[in-house]
Amino acid sequence: MKNLTAGLALGLVALGAHAEIVEIRWDAQAKSEASFQVAPGKFAEACGKLTKGQKVSWSFESDRPLNFNIHYHVGKKVEYPAKQADVAQLQGELAVALDQDYCWMWSNKGNAPAALKLLLQRSE
């Protein structure tokens, strides 16, 4: 995960982009919460390793509509278990099909910053 995050961060610096990328950290109750400020024209993502058979209930809420997806990489191909444009809040459940690094990602196509709160709850 550190290599993935470091690689993403270096790629963003090279492109001159500013994004907020955090590693998902689970507490003792298998819950993770994060807050982001998504700048106009930028993105934020929370990424972490998940194992086949796990389930993650997720929800987020933003004060502005954002483009949202959950994705993971298989070689050079990107798979999207969830994807929705122009949403300020959404919830769902991810059934983990592969041992993989999964990312919850939001893009702000608007002209003002967006405040975002994410809640994840993992189960086996």
PyMOL commands that set and color helices and strands:
alter all, ss='L'
color gray80, all
select helices_A, chain A and resi 2-15
alter helices_A, ss='H'
color red, helices_A
select strands_A, chain A and resi 20-23+31-38+43-50+55-74+77-95+100-107+114-123
alter strands_A, ss='S'
color yellow, strands_A
deselect
rebuild
show_as cartoon
